[in-house]
Amino acid sequence: MKTIFKTAMLIAIMVSFSCSNESLNDSLDSANKSANAERVTKKITNSLASDPDPNATNECGEALYYGIMSHMGKVTGYTYDSTCYFTEYGTLISTGSEVTIAANGDEMWSIGTIEITFPTDGSNIATIEGGSIITGGTGRFAGATGWFVFENMTVDLLTGHESHTAYGEITY
């Protein structure tokens, strides 16, 4: 009788864990990390360029980007769900979600905000300030946190081509 009771309890525990509210993606991401792995905080840098996404349906635009990022090597990525508005000073504020994809397929997710200052000298090159907050990812970036500050960011207003470097910190 004790054996039947122990077996019934074991089954009940297994069923309760298998029915938890944790998403399948969270379970898979956790499985990708070693049970004994400690999170580390490291400096992170990038050198990226982007072009407008030709398939964007958002009035604020979306971008496809590419370049080099520390801890990831060569990367590609895209922005989505952008929102934007003009300030009373004539600058444009844009916020959007970002997915940066490493060569091995690991993703780093972030939310970026930029402020575009339009040229007053007749040129077609606008300057941009801003940064991103790292909000997670897949593979080794599951649960990642951190931030970036964009530097040397410019955009050609005729082509939409943008380039920048960035520095920050990542914990993963």
Contact map, one row per residue, 1 for C-alpha under 8 A:
1111100000000000000000000000000000000000000000000000000000000000000000000000000000000000000000000000000000000000000000000000000000000000000000000000000000000000000000000000
1111110000000000000000000000000000000000000000000000000000000000000000000000000000000000000000000000000000000000000000000000000000000000000000000000000000000000000000000000
1111111000000000000000000000000000000000000000000000000000000000000000000000000000000000000000000000000000000000000000000000000000000000000000000000000000000000000000000000
1111111100000000000000000000000000000000000000000000000000000000000000000000000000000000000000000000000000000000000000000000000000000000000000000000000000000000000000000000
1111111110000000000000000000000000000000000000000000000000000000000000000000000000000000000000000000000000000000000000000000000000000000000000000000000000000000000000000000
0111111111000000000000000000000000000000000000000000000000000000000000000000000000000000000000000000000000000000000000000000000000000000000000000000000000000000000000000000
0011111111100000000000000000000000000000000000000000000000000000000000000000000000000000000000000000000000000000000000000000000000000000000000000000000000000000000000000000
0001111111110000000000000000000000000000000000000000000000000000000000000000000000000000000000000000000000000000000000000000000000000000000000000000000000000000000000000000
0000111111111000000000000000000000000000000000000000000000000000000000000000000000000000000000000000000000000000000000000000000000000000000000000000000000000000000000000000
0000011111111100000000000000000000000000000000000000000000000000000000000000000000000000000000000000000000000000000000000000000000000000000000000000000000000000000000000000
0000001111111110000000000000000000000000000000000000000000000000000000000000000000000000000000000000000000000000000000000000000000000000000000000000000000000000000000000000
0000000111111111000000000000000000000000000000000000000000000000000000000000000000000000000000000000000000000000000000000000000000000000000000000000000000000000000000000000
0000000011111111100000000000000000000000000000000000000000000000000000000000000000000000000000000000000000000000000000000000000000000000000000000000000000000000000000000000
0000000001111111110000000000000000000000000000000000000000000000000000000000000000000000000000000000000000000000000000000000000000000000000000000000000000000000000000000000
0000000000111111111000000000000000000000000000000000000000000000000000000000000000000000000000000000000000000000000000000000000000000000000000000000000000000000000000000000
0000000000011111111100000000000000000000000000000000000000000000000000000000000000000000000000000000000000000000000000000000000000000000000000000000000000000000000000000000
0000000000001111111100000000000000000000000000000000000000000000000000000000000000000000000000000000000000000000000000000000000000000000000000000000000000000000000000000000
0000000000000111111100000000000000000000000000000000000000000000000000000000000000000000000000000000000000000000000000000000000000000000000000000000000000000000000000000000
0000000000000011111110000000000000000000000000000000000000000000000000000000000000000000000000000000000000000000000000000000000000000000000000000000000000000000000000000000
0000000000000001111111000000000000000000000000000000000000000000000000000000000000000000000000000000000000000000000000000000000000000000000000000000000000000000000000000000
0000000000000000001111100000000000000000000000000000000000000000000000000000000000000000000000000000000000000000000000000000000000000000000000000000000000000000000000000000
0000000000000000000111110110000000000000000000000000000000000000000000000000000000000000000000000000000000000000000000000000000000000000000000000000000000000000000000000000
0000000000000000000011111110000000000000000000000000000000000000000000000000000000000000000000000000000000000000000000000000000000000000000000000000000000000000000000000000
0000000000000000000001111111000000000000000000000000000000000000000000000000000000000000000000000000000000000000000000000000000000000000000000000000000000000000000000000000
0000000000000000000000111111100000000000000000000000000000000000000000000000000000000000000000000000000000000000000000000000000000000000000000000000000000000000000000000000
0000000000000000000001111111110000000000000000000000000000000000000000000000000000000000000000000000000000000000000000000000000000000000000000000000000000000000000000000000
0000000000000000000001111111111000000000000000000000000000000000000000000000000000000000000000000000000000000000000000000000000000000000000000000000000000000000000000000000
0000000000000000000000011111111100000000000000000000000000000000000000000000000000000000000000000000000000000000000000000000000000000000000000000000000000000000000000000000
0000000000000000000000001111111110000000000000000000000000000000000000000000000000000000000000000000000000000000000000000000000000000000011001000000000000000000000000000000
0000000000000000000000000111111110000000000000000000000000000000000000000000000000000000000000000000000000000000000000000000000000000000000001000000000000000000000000000000
0000000000000000000000000011111111000000000000000000000000000000000000000000000000000000000000000000000000000000000000000000000000000000000000000000000000000000000000000000
0000000000000000000000000001111111000000000000000000000000000000000000000000000000000000000000000000000000000000000000000000000000000000001100000000000000000000000000000000
0000000000000000000000000000111111101000000000000000000000000000000000000000000000000000000000000000000000000000000000000000000000000000001100000000000000000000000000000000
0000000000000000000000000000001111111000000000000000000000000000000000000000000000000000000000000000000000000000000000000000000000000000000000000000000000000000000000000000
0000000000000000000000000000000011111000000000000000000000000000000000000000000000000000000000000000000000000000000000000000000000000000000000000000000000000000000000000000
0000000000000000000000000000000001111100000000000000000000000000000000000000000000000000000000000000000000000000000000000000000000000000000000000000000000000000000000000000
0000000000000000000000000000000011111110000000000000000000000000000000000000000000000000000000000000000000000000000000000000000000000000000000000000000000000000000000000000
0000000000000000000000000000000000011111000000000000000000000000000000000000000000000000000000000000000000000000000000000000000000000000000000000000000000000000000000000000
0000000000000000000000000000000000001111100000000000000000000000000000000000000000000000000000000000000000000000000000000000000000000000000000000000000000000000000000000011
0000000000000000000000000000000000000111110000000000000000000000000000000000000000000000000000000000000000000000000000000000000000000000000000000000000000000000000000000011
0000000000000000000000000000000000000011111000000000000000000000000000000000000000000000000000000000000000000000000000000000000000000000000000000000000000000000000000001111
0000000000000000000000000000000000000001111100000000000000000000000000000000000000000000000000000000000000000000000000000000000000000000000000000000000000000000000000001110
0000000000000000000000000000000000000000111110000000000000000000000000000000000000000000000000000000000000000000000000000000000000000000000000000000000000000000000000111100
0000000000000000000000000000000000000000011111000000000000000000000011100000000000000000000000000000000000000000000000000000000000000000000000000001000000000000000000111100
0000000000000000000000000000000000000000001111100000000000000000000011000000000000000000000000000000000000000000000000000000000000000000000000000001000000000000000011110000
0000000000000000000000000000000000000000000111110000000000000000001111000000000000000000000000000000000000000000000000000000000000000000000000000000000000000000000011100000
0000000000000000000000000000000000000000000011111000000000000000001110000000000000000000000000000000000000000000000000000000000000000000000000000000000000000000001111000000
0000000000000000000000000000000000000000000001111100000000000000111110000000000000000000000000000000000000000000000000000000000000000000000000000000000000000000001110000000
0000000000000000000000000000000000000000000000111110000000000000111000000000000000000000000000000000000000000000000000000000000000000000000000000000000000000000111100000000
0000000000000000000000000000000000000000000000011111000000000011110000000000000000000000000000000000000000000000000000000000000000000000000000000000000000000000111000000000
0000000000000000000000000000000000000000000000001111100000000011100000000000000000000000000000000000000000000000000000000000000000000000000000000000000000000011110000000000
0000000000000000000000000000000000000000000000000111110100001111000000000000000000000000000000000000000000000000000000000000000000000000000000000000000000000001100000000000
0000000000000000000000000000000000000000000000000011111100001111000000000000000000000000000000000000000000000000000000000000000000000000000000000000000000000000000000000000
0000000000000000000000000000000000000000000000000001111100000000000000000000000000000000000000000000000000000000000000000000000000000000000000000000000000000000000000000000
0000000000000000000000000000000000000000000000000000111110000000000000000000000000000000000000000000000000000000000000000000000000000000000000000000000000000000000000000000
0000000000000000000000000000000000000000000000000001111111001100000000000000000000000000000000000000000000000000000000000000000000000000000000000000000000000000000000000000
0000000000000000000000000000000000000000000000000000001111101000000000000000000000000000000000000000000000000000000000000000000000000000000000000000000000000000000000000000
0000000000000000000000000000000000000000000000000000000111111100000000000000000011000000000000000000000000000000000000000000000000000000000000000000000000000000000000000000
0000000000000000000000000000000000000000000000000000000011111000000000000000000000000000000000000000000000000000000000000000000000000000000000000000000000000000000000000000
0000000000000000000000000000000000000000000000000000000001111100000000000000000001110000000001000000000000000000000000000000000000000000000000000000000000000000000000000000
0000000000000000000000000000000000000000000000000001100111111110000000000000000001000000000000000000000000000000000000000000000000000000000000000000000000000000000000000000
0000000000000000000000000000000000000000000000000001100101011111000000000000011111000000000000000000000000000000000000000000000000000000000000000000000000000000000000000000
0000000000000000000000000000000000000000000000000111100000001111100000000000011100000000000000000000000000000000000000000000000000000000000000000000000000000000000000000000
0000000000000000000000000000000000000000000000000111100000000111110000000001111000000000000000000000000000000000000000000000000000000000000000000000000000000000000000000000
0000000000000000000000000000000000000000000000011110000000000011111000000001110000000000000000000000000000000000000000000000000000000000000000000000000000000000000000000000
0000000000000000000000000000000000000000000000011100000000000001111100000111100000000000000000000000000000000000000000000000000000000000000000000000000000000000000000000000
0000000000000000000000000000000000000000000001111000000000000000111110000111000000000000000000000000000000000000000000000000000000000000000000000000000000000000000000000000
0000000000000000000000000000000000000000000001110000000000000000011111011110000000000000000000000000000000000000000000000000000000000000000000000000000000000000000000000000
0000000000000000000000000000000000000000000111110000000000000000001111111110000000000000000000000000000000000000000000000000000000000000000000000000000000000000000000000000
0000000000000000000000000000000000000000000111000000000000000000000111111000000000000000000000000000000000000000000000000000000000000000000000000000000000000000000000000000
0000000000000000000000000000000000000000000100000000000000000000000011111000000000000000000000000000000000000000000000000000000000000000000000000000000000000000000000000000
0000000000000000000000000000000000000000000000000000000000000000000111111110000000000000000000000000011000000000000000000000000000000000000000000000000000000000000000000000
0000000000000000000000000000000000000000000000000000000000000000000111111110000000000000000000000000011000000000000000000000000000000000000000000000000000000000000000000000
0000000000000000000000000000000000000000000000000000000000000000011110011111000000000000000000000000011000000000000000000000000000000000000000000000000000000000000000000000
0000000000000000000000000000000000000000000000000000000000000000011110011111100000000000000000000001111000000000000000000000000000000000000000000000000000000000000000000000
0000000000000000000000000000000000000000000000000000000000000001111000000111110000000000000000000001110000000000000000000000000000000000000000000000000000000000000000000000
0000000000000000000000000000000000000000000000000000000000000001110000000011111000000000000000000111100000000000000000000000000000000000000000000000000000000000000000000000
0000000000000000000000000000000000000000000000000000000000000111100000000001111100000000000000000111000000000000000000000000000000000000000000000000000000000000000000000000
0000000000000000000000000000000000000000000000000000000000000111000000000000111111000000000000011110000000000000000000000000000000000000000000000000000000000000000000000000
0000000000000000000000000000000000000000000000000000000000000110000000000000011111000000000000011100000000000000000000000000000000000000000000000000000000000000000000000000
0000000000000000000000000000000000000000000000000000000001000100000000000000001111100000000000011000000000000000000000000000000000000000000000000000000000000000000000000000
0000000000000000000000000000000000000000000000000000000001011100000000000000001111110000000001111000000000000000000000000000000000000000000000000000000000000000000000000000
0000000000000000000000000000000000000000000000000000000000010000000000000000000011111000000001110000000000000000000000000000000000000000000000000000000000000000000000000000
0000000000000000000000000000000000000000000000000000000000010000000000000000000001111100000111100000000000000000000000000000000000000000000000000000000000000000000000000000
0000000000000000000000000000000000000000000000000000000000000000000000000000000000111110000111000000000000000000000000000000000000000000000000000000000000000000000000000000
0000000000000000000000000000000000000000000000000000000000000000000000000000000000011111111110000000000000000000000000000000000000000000000000000000000000000000000000000000
0000000000000000000000000000000000000000000000000000000000000000000000000000000000001111111110000000000000000000000000000000000000000000000000000000000000000000000000000000
0000000000000000000000000000000000000000000000000000000000000000000000000000000000000111111000000000000000000000000000000000000000000000000000000000000000000000000000000000
0000000000000000000000000000000000000000000000000000000000000000000000000000000000000111111000000000000000000000000000000000000000000000000000000000000000000000000000000000
0000000000000000000000000000000000000000000000000000000000000000000000000000000000000111111100000000000000000000000011000000000000000000000000000000000000000000000000000000
0000000000000000000000000000000000000000000000000000000000000000000000000000000000000111111110000000000000000000001111000000000000000000000000000000000000000000000000000000
0000000000000000000000000000000000000000000000000000000000000000000000000000000000011110011111000000000000000000001110000000000000000000000000000000000000000000000000000000
0000000000000000000000000000000000000000000000000000000000000000000000000000000000011110001111100000000000000000111100000000000000000000000000000000000000000000000000000000
0000000000000000000000000000000000000000000000000000000000010000000000000000000001111000000111110000000000000000111000000000000000000000000000000000000000000000000000000000
0000000000000000000000000000000000000000000000000000000000000000000000000000000001110000000011111000000000000011110000000000000000000000000000000000000000000000000000000000
0000000000000000000000000000000000000000000000000000000000000000000000000000001111100000000001111100000000000011100000000000000000000000000000000000000000000000000000000000
0000000000000000000000000000000000000000000000000000000000000000000000000000001111000000000000111110000000001111000000000000000000000000000000000000000000000000000000000000
0000000000000000000000000000000000000000000000000000000000000000000000000000111100000000000000011111000000001111000000000000000000000000000000000000000000000000000000000000
0000000000000000000000000000000000000000000000000000000000000000000000000000111000000000000000001111100000111100000000000000000000000000000000000000000000000000000000000000
0000000000000000000000000000000000000000000000000000000000000000000000000011110000000000000000000111110000111000000000000000000000000000000000000000000000000000000000000000
0000000000000000000000000000000000000000000000000000000000000000000000000011100000000000000000000011111111110000000000000000000000000000000000000000000000000000000000000000
0000000000000000000000000000000000000000000000000000000000000000000000011111000000000000000000000001111111100000000000000000000000000000000000000000000000000000000000000000
0000000000000000000000000000000000000000000000000000000000000000000000011110000000000000000000000000111111000000000000000000000000000000000000000000000000000000000000000000
0000000000000000000000000000000000000000000000000000000000000000000000000000000000000000000000000000111111000000000000000000000000000000000000000000000000000000000000000000
0000000000000000000000000000000000000000000000000000000000000000000000000000000000000000000000000000111111100000000000000000000000000000000000000000000000000000000000000000
0000000000000000000000000000000000000000000000000000000000000000000000000000000000000000000000000000111111110000000000000000000000000000111110000000000000000000000000000000
0000000000000000000000000000000000000000000000000000000000000000000000000000000000000000000000000011110011111000000000000000000000000000111010000000000000000000000000000000
0000000000000000000000000000000000000000000000000000000000000000000000000000000000000000000000000011100001111100000000000000000000000111110011010000000000000000000000000000
0000000000000000000000000000000000000000000000000000000000000000000000000000000000000000000000001111000000111110000000000000000000000111100000000000000000000000000000000000
0000000000000000000000000000000000000000000000000000000000000000000000000000000000000000000000001110000000011111000000000000000000011111000000000000000000000000000000000000
0000000000000000000000000000000000000000000000000000000000000000000000000000000000000000000000111100000000001111100000000000000000011110000000000000000000000000000000000000
0000000000000000000000000000000000000000000000000000000000000000000000000000000000000000000000111100000000000111110000000000000001111000000000000000000000000000000000000000
0000000000000000000000000000000000000000000000000000000000000000000000000000000000000000000011110000000000000011111000000000000001110000000000000000000000000000000000000000
0000000000000000000000000000000000000000000000000000000000000000000000000000000000000000000011100000000000000001111100000000000111100000000000000000000000000000000000000000
0000000000000000000000000000000000000000000000000000000000000000000000000000000000000000001111000000000000000000111110000000000111000000000000000000000000000000000000000000
0000000000000000000000000000000000000000000000000000000000000000000000000000000000000000001110000000000000000000011111000000011110000000000000000000000000000000000000000000
0000000000000000000000000000000000000000000000000000000000000000000000000000000000000000011100000000000000000000001111100000011100000000000000000000000000000000000000000000
0000000000000000000000000000000000000000000000000000000000000000000000000000000000000000011000000000000000000000000111110000111000000000000000000000000000000000000000000000
0000000000000000000000000000000000000000000000000000000000000000000000000000000000000000000000000000000000000000000011111111111000000000000000000000000000000000000000000000
0000000000000000000000000000000000000000000000000000000000000000000000000000000000000000000000000000000000000000000001111110000000000000000000000000000000000000000000000000
0000000000000000000000000000000000000000000000000000000000000000000000000000000000000000000000000000000000000000000000111110000000000000000000000000000000000000000000000000
0000000000000000000000000000000000000000000000000000000000000000000000000000000000000000000000000000000000000000000000111111000000000000000000000000000000000000000000000000
0000000000000000000000000000000000000000000000000000000000000000000000000000000000000000000000000000000000000000000000111111100000000000000000000000000000000000000000000000
0000000000000000000000000000000000000000000000000000000000000000000000000000000000000000000000000000000000000000000000100111110000000000000000000000000000011100000000000000
0000000000000000000000000000000000000000000000000000000000000000000000000000000000000000000000000000000000000000000001100011111000000000000000000000000001111000000000000000
0000000000000000000000000000000000000000000000000000000000000000000000000000000000000000000000000000000000000000000111100001111100000000000000000000000001111000000000000000
0000000000000000000000000000000000000000000000000000000000000000000000000000000000000000000000000000000000000000000111100000111110000000000000000000000011100000000000000000
0000000000000000000000000000000000000000000000000000000000000000000000000000000000000000000000000000000000000000011110000000011111000000000000000000000111100000000000000000
0000000000000000000000000000000000000000000000000000000000000000000000000000000000000000000000000000000000000000011100000000001111100000000000000000011010000000000000000000
0000000000000000000000000000000000000000000000000000000000000000000000000000000000000000000000000000000000000001111000000000000111110000000000000000110000000000000000000000
0000000000000000000000000000000000000000000000000000000000000000000000000000000000000000000000000000000000000001110000000000000011111000000000000011110000000000000000000000
0000000000000000000000000000000000000000000000000000000000000000000000000000000000000000000000000000000000000111100000000000000001111100000000000011100000000000000000000000
0000000000000000000000000000000000000000000000000000000000000000000000000000000000000000000000000000000000000111000000000000000000111110000000001111000000000000000000000000
0000000000000000000000000000000000000000000000000000000000000000000000000000000000000000000000000000000000011110000000000000000000011111000000011111000000000000000000000100
0000000000000000000000000000000000000000000000000000000000000000000000000000000000000000000000000000000000011110000000000000000000001111100000111100000000000000000000000000
0000000000000000000000000000000000000000000000000000000000000000000000000000000000000000000000000000000000011100000000000000000000000111110011111000000000000000000000000000
0000000000000000000000000000000000000000000000000000000000000000000000000000000000000000000000000000000001111000000000000000000000000011111111110000000000000000000000000000
0000000000000000000000000000100000000000000000000000000000000000000000000000000000000000000000000000000001110000000000000000000000000001111111100000000000000000000000000000
0000000000000000000000000000100110000000000000000000000000000000000000000000000000000000000000000000000001100000000000000000000000000000111111000000000000000000000000000000
0000000000000000000000000000000110000000000000000000000000000000000000000000000000000000000000000000000001000000000000000000000000000000111111000000000000000000000000000001
0000000000000000000000000000000000000000000000000000000000000000000000000000000000000000000000000000000001110000000000000000000000000001111111110000000000000000000000000001
0000000000000000000000000000110000000000000000000000000000000000000000000000000000000000000000000000000000010000000000000000000000000001111111110000000000000000000000000001
0000000000000000000000000000000000000000000000000000000000000000000000000000000000000000000000000000000000000000000000000000000000000011110011111000000000000000000000000001
0000000000000000000000000000000000000000000000000000000000000000000000000000000000000000000000000000000000010000000000000000000000000111100011111100000000000000000000000111
0000000000000000000000000000000000000000000000000000000000000000000000000000000000000000000000000000000000000000000000000000000000001111000000111110000000000000000000000111
0000000000000000000000000000000000000000000000000000000000000000000000000000000000000000000000000000000000000000000000000000000000001110000000011111000000000000000000011110
0000000000000000000000000000000000000000000000000000000000000000000000000000000000000000000000000000000000000000000000000000000000111100000000001111100000000000000000011100
0000000000000000000000000000000000000000000110000000000000000000000000000000000000000000000000000000000000000000000000000000000000111100000000000111110000000000000001111000
0000000000000000000000000000000000000000000000000000000000000000000000000000000000000000000000000000000000000000000000000000000001110000000000000011111000000000000001110000
0000000000000000000000000000000000000000000000000000000000000000000000000000000000000000000000000000000000000000000000000000000011100000000000000001111110000000000111100000
0000000000000000000000000000000000000000000000000000000000000000000000000000000000000000000000000000000000000000000000000000000010000000000000000000111110000000000111100000
0000000000000000000000000000000000000000000000000000000000000000000000000000000000000000000000000000000000000000000000000000000100000000000000000000011111000000001110000000
0000000000000000000000000000000000000000000000000000000000000000000000000000000000000000000000000000000000000000000000000000001110000000000000000000011111100000011110000000
0000000000000000000000000000000000000000000000000000000000000000000000000000000000000000000000000000000000000000000000000000111100000000000000000000000111110000011100000000
0000000000000000000000000000000000000000000000000000000000000000000000000000000000000000000000000000000000000000000000000000111100000000000000000000000011111001111000000000
0000000000000000000000000000000000000000000000000000000000000000000000000000000000000000000000000000000000000000000000000001110000000000000000000000000001111111110000000000
0000000000000000000000000000000000000000000000000000000000000000000000000000000000000000000000000000000000000000000000000001110000000000000000000000000000111111100000000000
0000000000000000000000000000000000000000000000000000000000000000000000000000000000000000000000000000000000000000000000000001000000000000000000000000000000011111000000000000
0000000000000000000000000000000000000000000000000010000000000000000000000000000000000000000000000000000000000000000000000000000000000000000000000000000000011111100000000000
0000000000000000000000000000000000000000000000000011000000000000000000000000000000000000000000000000000000000000000000000000000000000000000000000000000000111111110000000000
0000000000000000000000000000000000000000000000001111000000000000000000000000000000000000000000000000000000000000000000000000000000000000000000000000000000111011111000000000
0000000000000000000000000000000000000000000000001110000000000000000000000000000000000000000000000000000000000000000000000000000000000000000000000000000011110001111100000000
0000000000000000000000000000000000000000000000111100000000000000000000000000000000000000000000000000000000000000000000000000000000000000000000000000000111100000111110000000
0000000000000000000000000000000000000000000000111000000000000000000000000000000000000000000000000000000000000000000000000000000000000000000000000000011111000000011111000000
0000000000000000000000000000000000000000000011110000000000000000000000000000000000000000000000000000000000000000000000000000000000000000000000000000011110000000001111100000
0000000000000000000000000000000000000000000011100000000000000000000000000000000000000000000000000000000000000000000000000000000000000000000000000001111000000000000111110000
0000000000000000000000000000000000000000001111000000000000000000000000000000000000000000000000000000000000000000000000000000000000000000000000000001111000000000000011111000
0000000000000000000000000000000000000000001110000000000000000000000000000000000000000000000000000000000000000000000000000000000000000000000000000111100000000000000001111100
0000000000000000000000000000000000000000111100000000000000000000000000000000000000000000000000000000000000000000000000000000000000000000000000000111000000000000000000111110
0000000000000000000000000000000000000000111100000000000000000000000000000000000000000000000000000000000000000000000000000000000000000100000000011110000000000000000000011111
0000000000000000000000000000000000000011110000000000000000000000000000000000000000000000000000000000000000000000000000000000000000000000000000011100000000000000000000001111
0000000000000000000000000000000000000011100000000000000000000000000000000000000000000000000000000000000000000000000000000000000000000000000111111000000000000000000000000111
